[in-house]
Amino acid sequence: MEKSYKEIMPQITTFMFDVDGVLTNGMVHISSSGELTRLMNTKDGYAMKTAVMAGYNVCIISGGNNEGVRKRLEALGIKDIYLGAHAKMELYEDYIAKNNIKPEEILYMGDDIPDFPVMKLVGLATCPKDAVAEIQGISDYISQKKGGLGCVRDVIEQVLKVQGKWEGQYNA
């Protein structure tokens, strides 16, 4: 019998996230100068910062390449940020080898086809409510939140609560 996602959560040490469609709603605002801007949810930011402060690895692997996104993520304390990443599998393999992480210790949240190969390998594959059907089909957990609207907070909070590391953050 397959394990439920709650049974996998105690072994998670590492969170990996896509950006567009996960940390954002997948929409881009195009300014008159051609600059692409995105919106990110502060609740997702709080959860990622809390995970970093609690000692978890937080890694971003995104095909998008926006320096504003990098600055926001760095401000949250995230060090492992791979933007313009079209070979996600190669970056994933390098990251786990460099950091001595086992695939079963990783929660990955993606929303579209480029995330598929990595999601097939990790311990806990997750996605937002509005992910494409192929990603929902391989996900161990589908958040009730849409991309950019708290799905990252949802999975981080659940893992930290299962591991007893969420309580006490209220005074942070």
C-alpha positions as CSV (number, residue, x, y, z in Angstrom):
1,M,0.0,0.0,0.0
2,E,1.3,3.5,-0.9
3,K,2.0,6.0,1.8
4,S,-0.2,9.0,2.2
5,Y,1.4,12.4,1.9
6,K,1.1,12.9,5.7
7,E,3.2,9.8,6.2
8,I,6.0,11.1,3.9
9,M,6.1,14.6,5.5
10,P,8.2,13.6,8.6
11,Q,11.2,12.8,6.4
12,I,11.2,16.1,4.4
13,T,14.4,18.2,4.8
14,T,14.3,20.1,1.6
15,F,11.7,22.2,-0.3
16,M,12.0,22.8,-4.0
17,F,9.7,25.2,-5.8
18,D,9.1,26.4,-9.3
19,V,8.3,30.1,-9.6
20,D,5.7,30.9,-12.3
21,G,2.4,29.2,-11.5
22,V,3.6,28.2,-8.0
23,L,5.1,31.2,-6.2
24,T,3.1,33.4,-8.7
25,N,-0.3,32.9,-10.3
26,G,1.4,32.4,-13.7
27,M,0.4,35.7,-15.0
28,V,2.9,38.4,-16.0
29,H,2.3,42.1,-16.2
30,I,4.0,43.6,-19.3
31,S,4.9,47.2,-18.9
32,S,5.1,49.7,-21.8
33,S,8.9,49.2,-21.7
34,G,8.5,45.5,-22.1
35,E,9.5,44.6,-18.5
36,L,7.7,41.5,-17.1
37,T,6.6,41.8,-13.5
38,R,5.1,39.2,-11.2
39,L,3.1,39.2,-8.0
40,M,4.2,37.0,-5.0
41,N,2.2,36.2,-1.9
42,T,3.6,37.4,1.4
43,K,2.2,34.4,3.2
44,D,4.3,32.2,0.9
45,G,7.3,34.4,1.7
46,Y,6.7,34.1,5.5
47,A,6.6,30.3,5.2
48,M,9.7,30.1,3.1
49,K,11.6,32.4,5.5
50,T,10.3,30.3,8.4
51,A,11.6,27.1,6.7
52,V,15.0,28.6,6.1
53,M,15.2,29.8,9.8
54,A,14.2,26.3,10.9
55,G,17.2,24.8,9.0
56,Y,15.4,23.4,6.0
57,N,17.0,23.6,2.5
58,V,14.9,25.8,0.2
59,C,15.7,25.6,-3.4
60,I,14.1,27.5,-6.4
61,I,14.4,26.0,-9.9
62,S,12.6,28.1,-12.5
63,G,12.7,28.6,-16.2
64,G,12.0,32.3,-15.7
65,N,14.8,34.7,-15.4
66,N,13.8,37.8,-13.5
67,E,16.2,39.6,-11.2
68,G,13.3,41.1,-9.2
69,V,12.3,37.5,-8.3
70,R,15.9,36.7,-7.3
71,K,16.1,39.8,-5.1
72,R,12.8,38.9,-3.4
73,L,13.9,35.3,-2.7
74,E,17.3,36.3,-1.5
75,A,15.6,38.8,0.9
76,L,13.8,35.8,2.4
77,G,17.2,34.1,3.1
78,I,17.0,31.6,0.2
79,K,20.5,30.9,-1.2
80,D,19.8,28.2,-3.8
81,I,18.1,30.1,-6.6
82,Y,18.3,28.7,-10.1
83,L,16.6,31.0,-12.6
84,G,16.7,30.6,-16.4
85,A,16.8,26.8,-15.6
86,H,15.5,24.9,-18.6
87,A,17.4,21.7,-17.7
88,K,15.7,21.2,-14.3
89,M,16.7,17.6,-14.1
90,E,20.4,18.4,-14.4
91,L,20.1,21.1,-11.7
92,Y,18.2,18.8,-9.5
93,E,20.8,16.1,-9.7
94,D,23.7,18.5,-9.2
95,Y,21.9,20.1,-6.2
96,I,21.2,16.8,-4.4
97,A,24.7,15.5,-5.0
98,K,26.3,18.7,-3.8
99,N,24.2,18.8,-0.7
100,N,24.1,15.1,0.0
101,I,20.3,15.0,0.0
102,K,18.3,11.8,-0.7
103,P,15.3,12.2,-3.1
104,E,12.9,10.9,-0.5
105,E,13.8,13.9,1.7
106,I,12.5,16.4,-0.9
107,L,9.2,18.0,-1.4
108,Y,8.9,19.6,-4.9
109,M,6.0,21.8,-5.9
110,G,5.5,22.4,-9.6
111,D,2.6,23.2,-11.9
112,D,3.5,22.4,-15.5
113,I,5.2,20.0,-17.8
114,P,8.8,21.2,-17.2
115,D,8.5,20.1,-13.6
116,F,7.3,16.6,-14.5
117,P,10.7,14.7,-14.7
118,V,11.9,16.0,-11.3
119,M,8.5,15.5,-9.6
120,K,8.7,11.8,-10.6
121,L,11.9,11.4,-8.5
122,V,11.2,13.2,-5.2
123,G,9.7,11.9,-2.0
124,L,6.7,14.2,-2.0
125,A,5.4,15.6,-5.3
126,T,3.0,18.5,-4.8
127,C,1.2,21.0,-6.9
128,P,-1.2,24.0,-6.7
129,K,-4.9,23.5,-7.3
130,D,-4.6,25.0,-10.8
131,A,-1.7,22.9,-12.0
132,V,-2.0,21.2,-15.4
133,A,-3.7,17.7,-15.4
134,E,-0.4,15.9,-16.1
135,I,1.2,17.4,-12.9
136,Q,-1.9,16.8,-10.8
137,G,-1.8,13.1,-12.0
138,I,1.6,12.5,-10.5
139,S,1.2,14.6,-7.4
140,D,1.0,13.0,-3.9
141,Y,-0.7,16.2,-2.7
142,I,-2.7,18.8,-4.5
143,S,-3.0,22.0,-2.5
144,Q,-6.5,23.6,-2.2
145,K,-4.7,26.9,-2.9
146,K,-3.9,28.1,-6.4
147,G,-0.5,29.1,-7.6
148,G,0.6,32.5,-6.1
149,L,-2.3,32.3,-3.6
150,G,-0.8,30.5,-0.7
151,C,0.0,27.0,-2.0
152,V,3.6,27.2,-0.9
153,R,2.6,28.3,2.6
154,D,0.1,25.4,2.6
155,V,2.8,22.7,2.1
156,I,5.5,24.3,4.2
157,E,3.2,24.8,7.1
158,Q,1.9,21.2,6.9
159,V,5.4,19.8,6.9
160,L,6.6,22.0,9.8
161,K,3.5,21.2,11.8
162,V,4.0,17.4,11.3
163,Q,7.6,17.8,12.4
164,G,6.7,20.0,15.4
165,K,8.6,23.0,14.0
166,W,5.8,25.4,13.2
167,E,4.6,26.1,16.7
168,G,6.6,28.8,18.4
169,Q,7.0,30.7,15.2
170,Y,4.3,33.1,16.3
171,N,6.9,35.0,18.3
172,A,9.4,35.2,15.5
